[in-house]
Amino acid sequence: MPRWLFPLLVLLIAALAALLVWAWSTDYILIDKCLDAGGVWEQEARVCALPVTTIRS
C-alpha cells in the first residue's frame, strides 16, 4: 500500500464521521424519515406527527 494512501483514508473517514454528526445534530435524518413516513415535522417540539388511521376488515 502506498504511503500517501493511509492519510487519505484517515481524512476520508474523518469527513464521513463529521457528516454523520452534522446530520444527526441538525435533525436532518429525523426530518427526512418523518416526511418519508407521511408525517409532519413539528419544528418547535422536534417531533414527528403521524396521522392515525384505522383499518377495518
MDTraj code that builds the backbone (N, CA, C; nanometers):
import mdtraj as md
import numpy as np

residues = "MET PRO ARG TRP LEU PHE PRO LEU LEU VAL LEU LEU ILE ALA ALA LEU ALA ALA LEU LEU VAL TRP ALA TRP SER THR ASP TYR ILE LEU ILE ASP LYS CYS LEU ASP ALA GLY GLY VAL TRP GLU GLN GLU ALA ARG VAL CYS ALA LEU PRO VAL THR THR ILE ARG SER".split()
xyz = np.array([
    [0.0850, -0.1175, 0.0000],
    [0.0000, 0.0000, 0.0000],
    [0.0897, 0.1241, 0.0000],
    [0.0648, 0.2180, -0.0894],
    [0.1452, 0.3403, -0.0939],
    [0.1328, 0.4200, 0.0367],
    [0.2385, 0.4907, 0.0716],
    [0.2415, 0.5680, 0.1968],
    [0.1389, 0.6800, 0.2008],
    [0.1050, 0.7386, 0.0891],
    [0.0133, 0.8510, 0.0864],
    [-0.1325, 0.8059, 0.1005],
    [-0.1578, 0.6761, 0.0863],
    [-0.2953, 0.6270, 0.0901],
    [-0.3531, 0.6265, 0.2322],
    [-0.2715, 0.5962, 0.3330],
    [-0.3205, 0.5917, 0.4705],
    [-0.3729, 0.7271, 0.5188],
    [-0.2986, 0.8369, 0.5039],
    [-0.3538, 0.9670, 0.5462],
    [-0.4808, 1.0046, 0.4695],
    [-0.4880, 0.9658, 0.3444],
    [-0.6072, 0.9938, 0.2650],
    [-0.7275, 0.9172, 0.3194],
    [-0.7075, 0.7919, 0.3574],
    [-0.8167, 0.7136, 0.4153],
    [-0.8605, 0.7694, 0.5504],
    [-0.7659, 0.8122, 0.6321],
    [-0.7991, 0.8721, 0.7613],
    [-0.8795, 0.9998, 0.7404],
    [-0.8404, 1.0806, 0.6470],
    [-0.9124, 1.2040, 0.6171],
    [-1.0536, 1.1745, 0.5668],
    [-1.0677, 1.0752, 0.4836],
    [-1.1989, 1.0372, 0.4316],
    [-1.2898, 0.9879, 0.5438],
    [-1.2388, 0.9058, 0.6329],
    [-1.3173, 0.8552, 0.7441],
    [-1.3582, 0.9699, 0.8378],
    [-1.2668, 1.0622, 0.8630],
    [-1.2979, 1.1767, 0.9486],
    [-1.4062, 1.2642, 0.8847],
    [-1.3998, 1.2831, 0.7541],
    [-1.5008, 1.3635, 0.6848],
    [-1.6374, 1.2959, 0.6910],
    [-1.6413, 1.1651, 0.6733],
    [-1.7683, 1.0943, 0.6811],
    [-1.8251, 1.0986, 0.8232],
    [-1.7413, 1.0858, 0.9222],
    [-1.7870, 1.0947, 1.0608],
    [-1.8422, 1.2338, 1.0905],
    [-1.7760, 1.3376, 1.0423],
    [-1.8245, 1.4737, 1.0629],
    [-1.9593, 1.4944, 0.9937],
    [-1.9759, 1.4372, 0.8777],
    [-2.1029, 1.4485, 0.8058],
    [-2.2154, 1.3806, 0.8828],
    [-2.1894, 1.2643, 0.9395],
    [-2.2914, 1.1951, 1.0179],
    [-2.3269, 1.2722, 1.1450],
    [-2.2278, 1.3281, 1.2112],
    [-2.2532, 1.4080, 1.3319],
    [-2.3372, 1.5298, 1.2960],
    [-2.3060, 1.5952, 1.1866],
    [-2.3838, 1.7115, 1.1435],
    [-2.5280, 1.6708, 1.1120],
    [-2.5458, 1.5593, 1.0419],
    [-2.6794, 1.5165, 1.0018],
    [-2.7661, 1.4861, 1.1234],
    [-2.7097, 1.4206, 1.2237],
    [-2.7885, 1.3902, 1.3433],
    [-2.8107, 1.5134, 1.4289],
    [-2.7145, 1.6021, 1.4382],
    [-2.7302, 1.7188, 1.5250],
    [-2.8276, 1.8213, 1.4678],
    [-2.8467, 1.8221, 1.3383],
    [-2.9399, 1.9170, 1.2774],
    [-3.0765, 1.8552, 1.2520],
    [-3.0998, 1.7329, 1.2980],
    [-3.2263, 1.6604, 1.2800],
    [-3.2572, 1.6326, 1.1334],
    [-3.1592, 1.6434, 1.0473],
    [-3.1824, 1.6220, 0.9041],
    [-3.2366, 1.4819, 0.8779],
    [-3.1742, 1.3812, 0.9384],
    [-3.2152, 1.2428, 0.9152],
    [-3.3531, 1.2178, 0.9760],
    [-3.3774, 1.2718, 1.0951],
    [-3.5079, 1.2533, 1.1582],
    [-3.6200, 1.3172, 1.0765],
    [-3.5959, 1.4361, 1.0259],
    [-3.6968, 1.5048, 0.9444],
    [-3.7223, 1.4268, 0.8159],
    [-3.6174, 1.3771, 0.7538],
    [-3.6314, 1.3008, 0.6301],
    [-3.7115, 1.1735, 0.6532],
    [-3.6828, 1.1021, 0.7608],
    [-3.7573, 0.9799, 0.7914],
    [-3.9036, 1.0106, 0.8212],
    [-3.9279, 1.1194, 0.8903],
    [-4.0649, 1.1594, 0.9222],
    [-4.1439, 1.1883, 0.7952],
    [-4.0860, 1.2669, 0.7076],
    [-4.1557, 1.3024, 0.5841],
    [-4.1736, 1.1812, 0.4936],
    [-4.0762, 1.0909, 0.4909],
    [-4.0889, 0.9691, 0.4109],
    [-4.2025, 0.8803, 0.4614],
    [-4.2280, 0.8834, 0.5921],
    [-4.3349, 0.8024, 0.6507],
    [-4.4714, 0.8680, 0.6355],
    [-4.4762, 0.9877, 0.5788],
    [-4.6031, 1.0559, 0.5588],
    [-4.6427, 1.1454, 0.6748],
    [-4.5489, 1.1749, 0.7609],
    [-4.5767, 1.2589, 0.8767],
    [-4.5483, 1.4048, 0.8503],
    [-4.5693, 1.4839, 0.9547],
    [-4.5423, 1.6278, 0.9500],
    [-4.4450, 1.6585, 1.0626],
    [-4.3339, 1.7232, 1.0308],
    [-4.2333, 1.7562, 1.1305],
    [-4.2718, 1.8849, 1.2018],
    [-4.2837, 1.8782, 1.3350],
    [-4.3149, 1.9959, 1.4157],
    [-4.1841, 2.0493, 1.4724],
    [-4.1376, 2.1602, 1.4165],
    [-4.0050, 2.2138, 1.4464],
    [-3.9889, 2.2561, 1.5922],
    [-4.0905, 2.3206, 1.6484],
    [-4.0779, 2.3720, 1.7845],
    [-4.0607, 2.2583, 1.8854],
    [-4.1377, 2.1515, 1.8675],
    [-4.1332, 2.0391, 1.9605],
    [-4.0308, 1.9332, 1.9196],
    [-3.9802, 1.9442, 1.7980],
    [-3.8858, 1.8470, 1.7408],
    [-3.9421, 1.7054, 1.7439],
    [-4.0673, 1.6916, 1.6996],
    [-4.1337, 1.5613, 1.6942],
    [-4.2010, 1.5445, 1.5590],
    [-4.2279, 1.4193, 1.5273],
    [-4.2964, 1.3864, 1.4030],
    [-4.4411, 1.3532, 1.4354],
    [-4.5332, 1.4199, 1.3695],
    [-4.6758, 1.3936, 1.3877],
    [-4.7222, 1.3057, 1.2718],
    [-4.7605, 1.1842, 1.3066],
    [-4.8086, 1.0899, 1.2045],
    [-4.9604, 1.0781, 1.2138],
    [-5.0281, 1.0729, 1.1009],
    [-5.1741, 1.0558, 1.1047],
    [-5.2101, 0.9156, 1.1516],
    [-5.3170, 0.9061, 1.2289],
    [-5.3644, 0.7765, 1.2784],
    [-5.4775, 0.7309, 1.1886],
    [-5.4660, 0.6092, 1.1387],
    [-5.5713, 0.5530, 1.0542],
    [-5.6168, 0.4204, 1.1144],
    [-5.7406, 0.3871, 1.0899],
    [-5.7960, 0.2614, 1.1379],
    [-5.8273, 0.1744, 1.0176],
    [-5.7814, 0.0510, 1.0250],
    [-5.8073, -0.0439, 0.9174],
    [-5.9085, -0.1453, 0.9698],
    [-6.0204, -0.1521, 0.9049],
    [-6.1247, -0.2482, 0.9460],
    [-6.1347, -0.3564, 0.8409],
    [-6.1467, -0.4771, 0.8878],
    [-6.1564, -0.5885, 0.7929],
    [-6.2978, -0.6417, 0.7843],
])
top = md.Topology()
chain = top.add_chain()
for i, resn in enumerate(residues, 1):
    res = top.add_residue(resn, chain, resSeq=i)
    for name in ("N", "CA", "C"):
        top.add_atom(name, md.element.get_by_symbol(name[0]), res)
traj = md.Trajectory(xyz[None], top)
